[in-house]
C-alpha cells in the first residue's frame, strides 16, 4: 500500500496546488525520532545553540518572500499579516538566543555545606537540564509563529532539546520550506541537521506522541485533538509532559459605568478585535457580558455598525469553514438567541462576520445554551446581556479556563464594579486585560500565554522567555567534588552565569 499524498490546498478556491510530501509511515516516524534523539548531545554547547537560533532567524528573513508566498497561498492570511508574523518569528528566535547566552533559565542555586544547621545541610547544587527529544504539533492559524519555526520549536531548541515537528495539514508546503531553513541553519553553525526533523500525517502524529524516545510534547489546536494527544501522553508506559493550548472563549465583561461612558468606543473596539484575521486568533474575544438598558443597547449598535462594515474573508481551510457555519447555525437556533448581524456563508469559499445575543439568565444553569460557552472558531462572538451584578457573577462562575479575560471599566471617575470583576476574572485566565483587547500577544519576558484547562493543559506559557522552562527538569548534586561537577555548577563559576548562592 503506497503512502498517502500530502497536498497543499488553496483555501480561496478549495483546489489542490501541489503535492509536497507523503504521510510518514510508522517506520519513518521512528527514523525521524531516532535521528533527532541521536544528535541531542550536539545541542549541549550553549554558544552553538545561540548561534544556531540567530542563524535560523537570519535565514528565515532571507527566505521571507518565498515563505510568505507559500503561506499566503495555503492559508489566505495575506502578505501583510504574514510579513508581521515572520518578523515576530525571527524576533523570538533571537530572544531565545539571548536567553541561552544569559543563562538565567538554568536557575542555578547553590547552598554551601552548613553543619551548624539542624539538621545539618550538605553541599547542594541545583540546575536544570533538557528533557530530551520534543514533539511539536504545529498550529493552523499561525503557520510561522506557532508552527515549524515557532515558539514551541524555538524554546525547545533553546533548552537543548532536538525537535520532531508534526506539520499541520493546512500548510504543508510552508512547513517544508521552514524545516529546510532550520536544517540549513543548523548545518551552517556546525550542528547536525537532524536537530529538527519533520513528519506529515494524522497517524504520524499519533505515533509521535507514543514513541518511547519522545520526552515531551507541545501542541496548539482544538480541544478534541489536543485532549486525545494529552490522554495518549499520560497513558504511555512512561508518561511525558504535554503542553497543549486547546481552546479559549476569552471572556470580556463590560461594567455598567464603562457602557454608560464609552459604549460606542467599546462596541467598535470589540468588532475590530473579534473579526481580526477572520476571527481565527486564539485570543479572539468570543464571549461578552454587557449590561441591559440604553447603554448596553448603544454598545450593541456600535458593534453592529463595525461588524456590518467588515468585509467577508477566507478561513484557513474549508473544513474549518464548515465547522464555523455549523457552529453558528446551531447556536443561532437556540431559544432567545438573536443575531443582529448574522454570520455565515458569503460565497462558496468566504464567510461573513456577525454576532449573537442572549439574555445572561439563559446561561446561569446547565442546558442547551452551554454551547454558547464553548469556543466557535471564526468571526463570531456572543453578547450576553446581564441585568445585575449577581447575574453576571453567576455566568462567570460557569466559564471554563481561558487564555485571557478582559474587563472594560470606566476611564473617568470611579467604577465600583471594577475591583470585584478583576478578582472574579483572575482565576479564569492566564492574562487579565483592563480596557484593552486580547488579540495580539506581545513576545516579552513578562508575558504569559496559557491558562486553566481547557485553555492549556499545564500552568506554563508558550510565549515569552519563560517558555523554555517547559523543556527542562531540575537536578541537584549533593556533596559532589568540584572536578566532577558540570562547569555551570563549579565553585569558581568559570562561565560567569547568574546564580543564587547561600
VOPAGU-2260 file (C-alpha; in pm, 1 decimal, decimal comma):
REM VOPAGU-2260
SITE   aa  ch    i         X         Y         Z
SITE  UNK   A    0       0,0       0,0       0,0
SITE  UNK   A    1     153,7     332,3    -104,9
SITE  UNK   A    2     180,9     622,6     138,4
SITE  UNK   A    3     -98,0     881,4     121,3
SITE  UNK   A    4      -1,1    1201,7     -60,6
SITE  UNK   A    5      11,8    1534,0     125,2
SITE  UNK   A    6    -137,6    1812,0     -85,0
SITE  UNK   A    7    -106,7    2185,7     -49,3
SITE  UNK   A    8    -457,7    2328,8     -95,4
SITE  UNK   A    9    -567,1    2680,8    -186,6
SITE  UNK   A   10    -835,8    2784,3      67,0
SITE  UNK   A   11    -955,8    3061,2    -164,8
SITE  UNK   A   12   -1074,5    2801,3    -415,3
SITE  UNK   A   13   -1054,0    2466,7    -239,9
SITE  UNK   A   14    -833,5    2337,7    -521,7
SITE  UNK   A   15    -512,9    2136,2    -468,9
SITE  UNK   A   16    -198,5    2333,7    -550,8
SITE  UNK   A   17      73,0    2070,5    -544,8
SITE  UNK   A   18     174,8    1751,8    -373,2
SITE  UNK   A   19     452,1    1843,2    -131,9
SITE  UNK   A   20     510,8    1520,8      61,7
SITE  UNK   A   21     363,0    1188,1     162,8
SITE  UNK   A   22     232,0    1092,0     504,3
SITE  UNK   A   23     500,6     934,4     719,5
SITE  UNK   A   24     474,6     564,1     790,7
SITE  UNK   A   25     536,5     422,3    1137,2
SITE  UNK   A   26     888,2     329,3    1027,7
SITE  UNK   A   27     954,2     681,6     901,7
SITE  UNK   A   28     831,0     835,1    1227,1
SITE  UNK   A   29    1061,8     601,4    1414,4
SITE  UNK   A   30    1356,1     705,1    1195,5
SITE  UNK   A   31    1279,0    1074,8    1240,4
SITE  UNK   A   32    1262,5    1043,8    1619,2
SITE  UNK   A   33    1575,0     830,3    1640,2
SITE  UNK   A   34    1763,3    1071,0    1415,9
SITE  UNK   A   35    1670,5    1365,2    1638,9
SITE  UNK   A   36    1742,3    1171,9    1958,0
SITE  UNK   A   37    2085,2    1062,6    1833,2
SITE  UNK   A   38    2210,0    1421,1    1794,7
SITE  UNK   A   39    2085,5    1562,9    2126,0
SITE  UNK   A   40    2439,9    1582,1    2258,9
SITE  UNK   A   41    2530,5    1834,8    1988,7
SITE  UNK   A   42    2293,1    2086,2    2148,4
SITE  UNK   A   43    2478,2    2080,1    2480,8
SITE  UNK   A   44    2701,1    2370,9    2372,4
SITE  UNK   A   45    2512,0    2687,8    2463,7
SITE  UNK   A   46    2724,6    2903,5    2234,4
SITE  UNK   A   47    2644,7    2681,3    1936,9
SITE  UNK   A   48    2274,4    2681,7    2026,5
SITE  UNK   A   49    2260,1    3059,6    2040,6
SITE  UNK   A   50    2440,5    3087,8    1707,0
SITE  UNK   A   51    2200,9    2834,9    1554,7
SITE  UNK   A   52    1892,6    3028,3    1670,6
SITE  UNK   A   53    2027,8    3357,6    1536,4
SITE  UNK   A   54    2123,6    3199,6    1205,0
SITE  UNK   A   55    1776,8    3047,7    1177,5
SITE  UNK   A   56    1628,3    3395,0    1221,3
SITE  UNK   A   57    1855,8    3536,2     952,0
SITE  UNK   A   58    1779,6    3258,9     703,0
SITE  UNK   A   59    1405,3    3289,3     765,0
SITE  UNK   A   60    1427,0    3658,7     682,4
SITE  UNK   A   61    1636,2    3589,0     371,9
SITE  UNK   A   62    1380,4    3332,6     256,1
SITE  UNK   A   63    1092,3    3556,0     359,9
SITE  UNK   A   64     945,4    3627,5      15,3
SITE  UNK   A   65     923,4    3257,3     -73,5
SITE  UNK   A   66     787,7    3159,0     268,8
SITE  UNK   A   67     526,4    3436,0     269,7
SITE  UNK   A   68     416,1    3348,1     -82,8
SITE  UNK   A   69     370,4    2983,0      10,9
SITE  UNK   A   70     197,8    3061,7     341,6
SITE  UNK   A   71     -45,6    3303,7     178,7
SITE  UNK   A   72    -129,4    3051,6     -93,3
SITE  UNK   A   73    -207,7    2788,8     172,7
SITE  UNK   A   74    -378,6    2999,2     442,2
SITE  UNK   A   75    -518,6    3313,9     271,3
SITE  UNK   A   76    -385,5    3517,3     564,5
SITE  UNK   A   77    -242,2    3781,7     332,3
SITE  UNK   A   78     112,8    3914,3     280,1
SITE  UNK   A   79      78,9    4197,7     534,5
SITE  UNK   A   80     -25,5    3968,5     819,5
SITE  UNK   A   81     234,1    3705,5     724,9
SITE  UNK   A   82     513,4    3963,3     695,5
SITE  UNK   A   83     443,7    4066,4    1053,2
SITE  UNK   A   84     428,3    3705,1    1164,5
SITE  UNK   A   85     762,9    3629,8    1001,3
SITE  UNK   A   86     918,8    3926,4    1182,7
SITE  UNK   A   87     772,8    3800,5    1511,5
SITE  UNK   A   88     906,3    3450,3    1446,9
SITE  UNK   A   89    1257,2    3576,0    1374,7
SITE  UNK   A   90    1246,8    3804,5    1677,9
SITE  UNK   A   91    1152,6    3526,6    1917,7
SITE  UNK   A   92    1433,6    3308,2    1783,0
SITE  UNK   A   93    1674,3    3591,9    1863,1
SITE  UNK   A   94    1513,5    3640,3    2204,6
SITE  UNK   A   95    1577,3    3276,5    2290,5
SITE  UNK   A   96    1936,2    3308,2    2168,8
SITE  UNK   A   97    1984,2    3590,9    2418,3
SITE  UNK   A   98    1822,5    3384,3    2693,4
SITE  UNK   A   99    2057,1    3093,0    2620,3
SITE  UNK   A  100    2363,7    3316,8    2639,1
SITE  UNK   A  101    2248,6    3493,1    2956,4
SITE  UNK   A  102    2182,7    3161,1    3132,6
SITE  UNK   A  103    1927,8    3265,3    3395,7
SITE  UNK   A  104    1689,1    2997,3    3264,2
SITE  UNK   A  105    1923,2    2735,4    3416,5
SITE  UNK   A  106    1800,5    2856,7    3757,9
SITE  UNK   A  107    2130,4    2773,2    3927,6
SITE  UNK   A  108    2107,6    2756,3    4307,7
SITE  UNK   A  109    2397,4    2670,6    4534,4
SITE  UNK   A  110    2367,5    2603,9    4908,7
SITE  UNK   A  111    2703,9    2550,8    5074,1
SITE  UNK   A  112    2753,5    2290,4    5343,7
SITE  UNK   A  113    2646,8    2410,1    5688,6
SITE  UNK   A  114    2696,3    2169,5    5978,0
SITE  UNK   A  115    2555,1    2417,2    6230,2
SITE  UNK   A  116    2202,0    2381,9    6092,0
SITE  UNK   A  117    1952,9    2134,8    6231,9
SITE  UNK   A  118    1955,5    1901,3    6055,7
SITE  UNK   A  119    2299,8    1965,8    5906,3
SITE  UNK   A  120    2289,5    2082,7    5545,8
SITE  UNK   A  121    2512,1    1915,4    5285,3
SITE  UNK   A  122    2656,0    2098,0    4986,4
SITE  UNK   A  123    2372,9    2121,0    4732,6
SITE  UNK   A  124    2394,6    2249,3    4374,4
SITE  UNK   A  125    2084,1    2265,0    4156,9
SITE  UNK   A  126    2030,0    2349,8    3791,7
SITE  UNK   A  127    1806,3    2248,5    3502,5
SITE  UNK   A  128    1883,7    2010,8    3219,4
SITE  UNK   A  129    1698,1    1939,5    2890,1
SITE  UNK   A  130    1428,3    1673,2    2893,0
SITE  UNK   A  131    1524,6    1517,0    2559,3
SITE  UNK   A  132    1354,2    1493,2    2222,5
SITE  UNK   A  133    1042,8    1711,7    2194,4
SITE  UNK   A  134     744,1    1655,9    1966,1
SITE  UNK   A  135     586,5    1978,1    1836,1
SITE  UNK   A  136     238,5    1981,3    1679,8
SITE  UNK   A  137     206,1    2283,1    1451,6
SITE  UNK   A  138     -89,7    2523,0    1468,7
SITE  UNK   A  139    -327,5    2601,6    1184,3
SITE  UNK   A  140    -376,1    2974,7    1239,1
SITE  UNK   A  141     -10,9    3078,8    1274,8
SITE  UNK   A  142     183,9    2897,3    1000,4
SITE  UNK   A  143     509,4    3054,7    1120,6
SITE  UNK   A  144     495,5    3181,9    1479,7
SITE  UNK   A  145     322,7    2870,9    1621,2
SITE  UNK   A  146     431,0    2613,6    1366,8
SITE  UNK   A  147     758,9    2466,9    1239,1
SITE  UNK   A  148     988,0    2762,7    1330,1
SITE  UNK   A  149     756,7    2891,2    1605,0
SITE  UNK   A  150     772,3    2934,6    1978,1
SITE  UNK   A  151     748,6    2567,5    2078,0
SITE  UNK   A  152    1031,7    2472,3    1844,1
SITE  UNK   A  153    1245,4    2775,1    1931,7
SITE  UNK   A  154    1207,4    2730,6    2306,6
SITE  UNK   A  155    1275,9    2355,8    2292,1
SITE  UNK   A  156    1590,5    2408,1    2084,7
SITE  UNK   A  157    1697,6    2684,2    2323,0
SITE  UNK   A  158    1658,8    2440,0    2611,0
SITE  UNK   A  159    1888,7    2196,6    2430,3
SITE  UNK   A  160    1617,9    1958,8    2305,2
SITE  UNK   A  161    1605,9    1830,3    1946,9
SITE  UNK   A  162    1262,2    1865,6    1787,9
SITE  UNK   A  163    1040,9    1649,6    1567,9
SITE  UNK   A  164     762,2    1862,3    1420,0
SITE  UNK   A  165     432,6    1717,6    1306,6
SITE  UNK   A  166     334,9    1951,6    1023,7
SITE  UNK   A  167     -17,4    2092,8    1012,0
SITE  UNK   A  168    -208,4    1965,4     707,0
SITE  UNK   A  169    -330,9    2318,5     633,8
SITE  UNK   A  170      12,6    2446,0     528,7
SITE  UNK   A  171     242,7    2156,0     438,2
SITE  UNK   A  172     443,8    2345,3     174,4
SITE  UNK   A  173     517,1    2624,8     420,4
SITE  UNK   A  174     617,5    2363,4     676,4
SITE  UNK   A  175     861,9    2200,4     435,0
SITE  UNK   A  176    1018,0    2537,2     348,9
SITE  UNK   A  177    1059,8    2635,6     713,1
SITE  UNK   A  178    1201,0    2298,4     814,3
SITE  UNK   A  179    1459,2    2322,9     538,4
SITE  UNK   A  180    1558,8    2668,4     664,7
SITE  UNK   A  181    1607,1    2540,6    1021,0
SITE  UNK   A  182    1809,4    2245,3     899,5
SITE  UNK   A  183    2029,9    2471,9     686,2
SITE  UNK   A  184    2082,4    2699,7     986,4
SITE  UNK   A  185    2194,4    2400,8    1191,3
SITE  UNK   A  186    2442,4    2291,7     926,1
SITE  UNK   A  187    2575,9    2644,2     884,7
SITE  UNK   A  188    2654,6    2664,4    1256,8
SITE  UNK   A  189    2816,9    2322,2    1275,4
SITE  UNK   A  190    2522,0    2133,6    1422,7
SITE  UNK   A  191    2363,8    1819,0    1274,9
SITE  UNK   A  192    2061,0    1895,2    1057,6
SITE  UNK   A  193    1860,0    1634,3    1246,1
SITE  UNK   A  194    1822,8    1861,0    1547,7
SITE  UNK   A  195    1499,6    1941,0    1358,7
SITE  UNK   A  196    1302,3    1679,5    1165,7
SITE  UNK   A  197     955,9    1696,3    1008,8
SITE  UNK   A  198     677,3    1441,9     959,9
SITE  UNK   A  199     332,5    1462,8     797,5
SITE  UNK   A  200       6,1    1281,0     859,0
SITE  UNK   A  201    -252,8    1210,1    1127,7
SITE  UNK   A  202    -117,1     864,3    1204,3
SITE  UNK   A  203     232,5    1009,2    1224,5
SITE  UNK   A  204     111,0    1249,7    1493,6
SITE  UNK   A  205     -35,6     963,6    1696,5
SITE  UNK   A  206     278,9     756,6    1655,5
SITE  UNK   A  207     494,9    1050,4    1755,7
SITE  UNK   A  208     329,4    1102,2    2095,2
SITE  UNK   A  209     367,6     731,2    2168,9
SITE  UNK   A  210     731,0     696,8    2066,1
SITE  UNK   A  211     944,2     591,2    2365,2
SITE  UNK   A  212    1226,0     834,6    2275,6
SITE  UNK   A  213     997,1    1139,1    2279,0
SITE  UNK   A  214    1030,6    1308,3    2617,0
SITE  UNK   A  215     775,3    1592,3    2595,2
SITE  UNK   A  216     527,6    1748,6    2354,2
SITE  UNK   A  217     388,9    2088,7    2264,0
SITE  UNK   A  218      55,0    2135,5    2087,8
SITE  UNK   A  219    -162,9    2420,3    1962,8
SITE  UNK   A  220    -502,3    2328,7    1822,4
SITE  UNK   A  221    -850,9    2206,0    1904,4
SITE  UNK   A  222    -982,5    2077,0    2235,8
SITE  UNK   A  223   -1071,8    1744,2    2077,6
SITE  UNK   A  224    -736,2    1683,9    1911,1
SITE  UNK   A  225    -531,8    1819,1    2199,3
SITE  UNK   A  226    -717,8    1617,5    2459,1
SITE  UNK   A  227    -668,5    1296,2    2261,9
SITE  UNK   A  228    -292,7    1356,1    2246,4
SITE  UNK   A  229    -282,4    1464,1    2611,5
SITE  UNK   A  230    -452,5    1139,3    2712,8
SITE  UNK   A  231    -213,2     940,8    2493,8
SITE  UNK   A  232      85,9    1113,4    2656,4
SITE  UNK   A  233     -47,9    1021,1    3000,9
SITE  UNK   A  234    -130,2     662,0    2900,7
SITE  UNK   A  235     222,1     577,1    2783,3
SITE  UNK   A  236     421,5     322,4    2987,8
SITE  UNK   A  237     638,6     623,4    3072,9
SITE  UNK   A  238     408,5     930,2    3073,9
SITE  UNK   A  239     551,8    1254,9    2941,0
SITE  UNK   A  240     469,0    1624,6    2985,7
SITE  UNK   A  241     217,7    1751,7    2731,8
SITE  UNK   A  242     197,5    2128,2    2696,4
SITE  UNK   A  243    -117,0    2186,5    2495,2
SITE  UNK   A  244    -310,4    2500,1    2402,2
SITE  UNK   A  245    -660,0    2376,8    2324,6
SITE  UNK   A  246    -928,4    2644,5    2317,1
SITE  UNK   A  247   -1041,6    2970,2    2473,9
SITE  UNK   A  248   -1351,2    3192,5    2489,1
SITE  UNK   A  249   -1152,5    3493,7    2615,5
SITE  UNK   A  250   -1444,4    3649,7    2804,9
SITE  UNK   A  251   -1498,5    4023,9    2827,1
SITE  UNK   A  252   -1705,8    4193,4    3097,3
SITE  UNK   A  253   -1829,6    4547,5    3036,0
SITE  UNK   A  254   -1923,7    4728,4    3355,1
SITE  UNK   A  255   -2231,8    4947,4    3363,3
SITE  UNK   A  256   -2018,2    5256,7    3414,5
SITE  UNK   A  257   -1798,8    5162,4    3116,2
SITE  UNK   A  258   -2101,3    5113,9    2892,2
SITE  UNK   A  259   -2251,2    5444,0    3006,0
SITE  UNK   A  260   -1934,2    5636,4    2929,1
SITE  UNK   A  261   -1783,5    5457,0    2628,6
SITE  UNK   A  262   -2047,8    5239,8    2460,5
SITE  UNK   A  263   -1950,2    5341,9    2107,6
SITE  UNK   A  264   -1578,3    5302,9    2165,8
SITE  UNK   A  265   -1620,4    4960,1    2326,9
SITE  UNK   A  266   -1854,7    4834,0    2055,7
SITE  UNK   A  267   -1618,3    4943,7    1780,2
SITE  UNK   A  268   -1313,3    4800,6    1956,9
SITE  UNK   A  269   -1485,6    4469,6    2015,5
SITE  UNK   A  270   -1589,5    4449,1    1649,4
SITE  UNK   A  271   -1234,8    4510,9    1530,1
SITE  UNK   A  272   -1088,1    4255,1    1770,8
SITE  UNK   A  273   -1334,6    3970,5    1711,5
SITE  UNK   A  274   -1309,1    3998,5    1331,0
SITE  UNK   A  275    -929,4    4031,7    1317,7
SITE  UNK   A  276    -782,4    3761,4    1096,5
SITE  UNK   A  277   -1134,9    3639,9    1012,0
SITE  UNK   A  278   -1184,7    3561,4    1380,9
SITE  UNK   A  279    -912,7    3296,8    1376,9
SITE  UNK   A  280    -695,7    3423,7    1662,2
SITE  UNK   A  281    -674,9    3202,8    1970,4
SITE  UNK   A  282    -727,5    3521,4    2173,4
SITE  UNK   A  283   -1043,8    3636,4    1990,2
SITE  UNK   A  284   -1297,7    3778,2    2238,7
SITE  UNK   A  285   -1567,1    3514,5    2188,0
SITE  UNK   A  286   -1796,4    3592,4    2480,3
SITE  UNK   A  287   -1900,6    3928,4    2622,6
SITE  UNK   A  288   -2111,8    4020,8    2924,2
SITE  UNK   A  289   -2275,3    4359,0    2857,0
SITE  UNK   A  290   -2544,1    4529,4    3065,0
SITE  UNK   A  291   -2907,7    4553,9    2966,5
SITE  UNK   A  292   -3054,0    4901,1    2917,5
SITE  UNK   A  293   -2980,1    5200,6    2699,7
SITE  UNK   A  294   -2601,0    5199,2    2745,3
SITE  UNK   A  295   -2576,5    4832,4    2651,5
SITE  UNK   A  296   -2804,6    4894,0    2353,0
SITE  UNK   A  297   -2570,3    5167,3    2230,5
SITE  UNK   A  298   -2278,4    4926,7    2261,8
SITE  UNK   A  299   -2462,9    4665,6    2053,5
SITE  UNK   A  300   -2547,9    4932,9    1796,3
SITE  UNK   A  301   -2181,4    5032,3    1762,3
SITE  UNK   A  302   -2081,9    4666,4    1734,7
SITE  UNK   A  303   -2347,5    4616,9    1466,7
SITE  UNK   A  304   -2209,7    4905,6    1262,6
SITE  UNK   A  305   -1849,8    4783,9    1290,7
SITE  UNK   A  306   -1921,6    4421,1    1208,8
SITE  UNK   A  307   -2157,3    4510,8     923,8
SITE  UNK   A  308   -1884,5    4715,3     759,4
SITE  UNK   A  309   -1629,7    4433,5     788,0
SITE  UNK   A  310   -1570,6    4256,2     459,0
SITE  UNK   A  311   -1606,0    3882,9     412,9
SITE  UNK   A  312   -1297,8    3666,5     442,0
SITE  UNK   A  313   -1149,7    3327,9     361,5
SITE  UNK   A  314   -1090,6    3092,8     652,6
SITE  UNK   A  315    -780,7    2877,8     681,4
SITE  UNK   A  316    -942,1    2580,5     510,8
SITE  UNK   A  317   -1284,4    2451,8     408,3
SITE  UNK   A  318   -1303,9    2208,7     699,8
SITE  UNK   A  319   -1279,7    2498,0     945,0
SITE  UNK   A  320   -1526,0    2696,8     736,5
SITE  UNK   A  321   -1778,3    2413,2     753,6
SITE  UNK   A  322   -1728,8    2380,2    1129,9
SITE  UNK   A  323   -1782,2    2755,9    1172,1
SITE  UNK   A  324   -2103,2    2755,9     970,1
SITE  UNK   A  325   -2238,2    2455,0    1158,9
SITE  UNK   A  326   -2146,9    2602,2    1496,1
SITE  UNK   A  327   -2308,7    2936,6    1420,4
SITE  UNK   A  328   -2627,2    2774,0    1289,7
SITE  UNK   A  329   -2667,4    2550,2    1594,5
SITE  UNK   A  330   -2615,2    2839,6    1834,5
SITE  UNK   A  331   -2847,2    3075,0    1647,0
SITE  UNK   A  332   -3130,5    2821,5    1666,3
SITE  UNK   A  333   -3132,7    2817,1    2048,4
SITE  UNK   A  334   -3430,8    2983,8    2222,7
SITE  UNK   A  335   -3390,3    3357,2    2293,8
SITE  UNK   A  336   -3075,6    3381,2    2082,2
SITE  UNK   A  337   -3083,7    3662,7    1828,7
SITE  UNK   A  338   -2841,3    3761,6    1551,6
SITE  UNK   A  339   -2830,0    4140,2    1499,6
SITE  UNK   A  340   -2568,3    4064,1    1232,8
SITE  UNK   A  341   -2595,2    3709,1    1103,9
SITE  UNK   A  342   -2259,9    3539,3    1049,8
SITE  UNK   A  343   -2246,7    3281,3     775,2
SITE  UNK   A  344   -2153,2    3186,4     422,4
SITE  UNK   A  345   -2088,6    3479,6     189,0
SITE  UNK   A  346   -1993,0    3263,0    -110,3
SITE  UNK   A  347   -1867,4    2912,2    -173,5
SITE  UNK   A  348   -1534,2    2999,3     -13,7
SITE  UNK   A  349   -1581,8    3304,2     211,1
SITE  UNK   A  350   -1764,2    3381,9     535,0
SITE  UNK   A  351   -1914,2    3699,1     676,6
SITE  UNK   A  352   -1872,4    3814,2    1034,8
SITE  UNK   A  353   -2155,6    3852,8    1283,0
SITE  UNK   A  354   -2259,7    3815,0    1645,0
SITE  UNK   A  355   -2530,5    3662,9    1860,4
SITE  UNK   A  356   -2709,2    3799,9    2166,0
SITE  UNK   A  357   -2871,3    3613,4    2453,1
SITE  UNK   A  358   -3013,5    3705,4    2795,4
SITE  UNK   A  359   -2748,8    3619,3    3055,1
SITE  UNK   A  360   -3012,1    3436,4    3259,0
SITE  UNK   A  361   -3012,7    3162,3    2994,9
SITE  UNK   A  362   -2652,1    3082,0    3089,8
SITE  UNK   A  363   -2671,0    3056,7    3468,6
SITE  UNK   A  364   -2764,9    2686,7    3475,0
SITE  UNK   A  365   -2690,0    2375,3    3272,1
SITE  UNK   A  366   -2879,3    2343,3    2946,8
SITE  UNK   A  367   -2854,4    2359,0    2568,4
SITE  UNK   A  368   -2728,9    2717,2    2588,5
SITE  UNK   A  369   -2400,0    2581,1    2724,8
SITE  UNK   A  370   -2291,0    2571,1    2359,9
SITE  UNK   A  371   -2259,6    2949,3    2383,6
SITE  UNK   A  372   -1988,6    2897,6    2646,6
SITE  UNK   A  373   -1773,4    2698,7    2403,6
SITE  UNK   A  374   -1533,8    2847,7    2150,1
SITE  UNK   A  375   -1663,3    2885,2    1794,1
SITE  UNK   A  376   -1356,7    2933,7    1575,4
SITE  UNK   A  377   -1420,1    3212,3    1325,6
SITE  UNK   A  378   -1562,2    3567,5    1307,1
SITE  UNK   A  379   -1842,7    3545,3    1563,3
SITE  UNK   A  380   -1889,1    3646,9    1924,9
SITE  UNK   A  381   -2170,0    3610,4    2179,9
SITE  UNK   A  382   -2311,0    3906,9    2373,3
SITE  UNK   A  383   -2483,8    3801,9    2695,8
SITE  UNK   A  384   -2692,4    4084,4    2839,4
SITE  UNK   A  385   -2689,4    4089,1    3221,0
SITE  UNK   A  386   -2933,9    4271,6    3445,8
SITE  UNK   A  387   -2744,3    4263,5    3774,6
SITE  UNK   A  388   -2400,8    4203,8    3916,7
SITE  UNK   A  389   -2519,4    3876,5    4068,5
SITE  UNK   A  390   -2637,4    3754,8    3728,5
SITE  UNK   A  391   -2303,5    3839,9    3568,7
SITE  UNK   A  392   -2120,5    3665,2    3853,6
SITE  UNK   A  393   -2335,4    3353,4    3808,8
SITE  UNK   A  394   -2236,0    3335,1    3442,4
SITE  UNK   A  395   -1868,2    3389,9    3516,8
SITE  UNK   A  396   -1879,2    3106,6    3769,2
SITE  UNK   A  397   -1970,8    2868,3    3486,5
SITE  UNK   A  398   -1697,9    2965,1    3241,6
SITE  UNK   A  399   -1413,3    2724,8    3158,7
SITE  UNK   A  400   -1045,9    2821,1    3175,5
SITE  UNK   A  401    -920,4    3078,7    2924,9
SITE  UNK   A  402    -606,6    3230,9    2782,1
SITE  UNK   A  403    -733,6    3582,2    2852,3
SITE  UNK   A  404   -1008,6    3768,0    3036,1
SITE  UNK   A  405   -1088,4    4136,0    2992,3
SITE  UNK   A  406   -1276,3    4393,4    3195,9
SITE  UNK   A  407   -1389,7    4716,4    3036,4
SITE  UNK   A  408   -1419,1    4980,4    3308,5
SITE  UNK   A  409   -1494,1    5349,3    3335,7
SITE  UNK   A  410   -1196,9    5564,3    3237,4
SITE  UNK   A  411   -1323,6    5872,5    3418,0
SITE  UNK   A  412   -1424,4    5866,5    3780,9
SITE  UNK   A  413   -1451,6    5556,2    3994,9
SITE  UNK   A  414   -1604,0    5229,3    3880,8
SITE  UNK   A  415   -1745,2    5041,1    4181,4
SITE  UNK   A  416   -1766,2    4711,3    3987,9
SITE  UNK   A  417   -1409,2    4706,4    3857,3
SITE  UNK   A  418   -1216,0    4561,3    4151,3
SITE  UNK   A  419   -1464,8    4283,0    4214,7
SITE  UNK   A  420   -1472,2    4182,5    3848,8
SITE  UNK   A  421   -1095,0    4180,1    3827,5
SITE  UNK   A  422   -1085,3    3945,0    4125,1
SITE  UNK   A  423   -1353,3    3722,2    3966,5
SITE  UNK   A  424   -1174,9    3706,1    3630,7
SITE  UNK   A  425    -824,8    3634,3    3762,7
SITE  UNK   A  426    -891,4    3264,0    3840,6
SITE  UNK   A  427   -1031,2    3216,4    3490,1
SITE  UNK   A  428    -733,8    3312,9    3272,8
SITE  UNK   A  429    -360,3    3349,8    3234,1
SITE  UNK   A  430    -365,1    3710,5    3110,7
SITE  UNK   A  431    -600,9    3973,8    3250,5
SITE  UNK   A  432    -663,7    4291,1    3049,8
SITE  UNK   A  433    -817,8    4618,4    3159,0
SITE  UNK   A  434    -963,1    4847,3    2890,6
SITE  UNK   A  435    -789,5    4669,4    2606,2
SITE  UNK   A  436    -849,9    4382,9    2364,5
SITE  UNK   A  437    -684,0    4042,3    2383,9
SITE  UNK   A  438    -591,8    3990,1    2017,8
SITE  UNK   A  439    -218,0    4048,1    1989,1
SITE  UNK   A  440      24,1    3873,1    2223,7
SITE  UNK   A  441     346,1    4063,8    2287,7
SITE  UNK   A  442     660,8    3849,9    2297,1
SITE  UNK   A  443     814,3    3972,6    2621,4
SITE  UNK   A  444     972,0    3827,9    2938,4
SITE  UNK   A  445     663,9    3909,7    3149,1
SITE  UNK   A  446     417,2    3760,6    2900,1
SITE  UNK   A  447     202,3    3462,5    2990,2
SITE  UNK   A  448      16,7    3278,8    2715,3
SITE  UNK   A  449    -165,9    2999,2    2890,9
SITE  UNK   A  450    -446,3    2946,0    3135,9
SITE  UNK   A  451    -660,6    2695,0    3323,5
SITE  UNK   A  452    -789,5    2393,6    3129,9
SITE  UNK   A  453    -905,8    2377,6    2853,2
SITE  UNK   A  454    -704,9    2684,9    2755,4
SITE  UNK   A  455    -390,2    2486,6    2827,6
SITE  UNK   A  456    -303,2    2151,4    2983,6
SITE  UNK   A  457     -21,8    2282,5    3204,5
SITE  UNK   A  458      39,8    2600,8    3406,1
SITE  UNK   A  459     307,9    2725,6    3167,9
SITE  UNK   A  460     342,4    2977,4    2885,9
SITE  UNK   A  461     412,5    2919,9    2518,4
SITE  UNK   A  462     511,3    3284,2    2459,2
SITE  UNK   A  463     799,6    3473,3    2618,0
SITE  UNK   A  464    1137,1    3368,7    2753,5
SITE  UNK   A  465     992,6    3152,3    3032,1
SITE  UNK   A  466     850,3    2915,4    2766,3
SITE  UNK   A  467    1191,5    2748,6    2778,0
SITE  UNK   A  468    1110,4    2610,9    3123,9
SITE  UNK   A  469     866,2    2358,0    2973,4
SITE  UNK   A  470    1151,7    2154,6    2827,7
SITE  UNK   A  471    1377,8    2139,8    3133,3
SITE  UNK   A  472    1390,2    1944,5    3457,7
SITE  UNK   A  473    1583,6    2024,8    3775,8
SITE  UNK   A  474    1875,1    1814,0    3903,5
SITE  UNK   A  475    2062,1    1860,0    4233,3
SITE  UNK   A  476    2418,0    1741,9    4301,0
SITE  UNK   A  477    2496,0    1670,5    4666,3
SITE  UNK   A  478    2849,9    1675,3    4814,2
SITE  UNK   A  479    2998,1    1634,4    4466,6
SITE  UNK   A  480    3369,9    1712,9    4419,1
SITE  UNK   A  481    3421,6    2028,7    4218,1
SITE  UNK   A  482    3607,0    1848,4    3940,3
SITE  UNK   A  483    3308,5    1618,2    3884,8
SITE  UNK   A  484    3051,4    1894,9    3866,1
SITE  UNK   A  485    2924,8    2041,3    3538,6
SITE  UNK   A  486    3114,1    2367,3    3471,6
SITE  UNK   A  487    2792,4    2559,7    3535,9
SITE  UNK   A  488    2790,3    2448,1    3899,8
SITE  UNK   A  489    3158,7    2471,4    3989,0
SITE  UNK   A  490    3256,7    2696,9    4274,2
SITE  UNK   A  491    3459,6    2944,4    4068,3
SITE  UNK   A  492    3168,6    2996,9    3826,3
SITE  UNK   A  493    3400,9    2975,7    3522,4
SITE  UNK   A  494    3117,5    3055,8    3280,5
SITE  UNK   A  495    3005,3    3365,7    3469,9
SITE  UNK   A  496    2643,2    3252,0    3494,9
SITE  UNK   A  497    2381,6    3414,7    3716,0
SITE  UNK   A  498    2311,4    3205,8    4024,3
SITE  UNK   A  499    2177,0    3220,3    4376,8
SITE  UNK   A  500    2434,5    3122,1    4638,7
SITE  UNK   A  501    2360,1    3055,2    5005,2
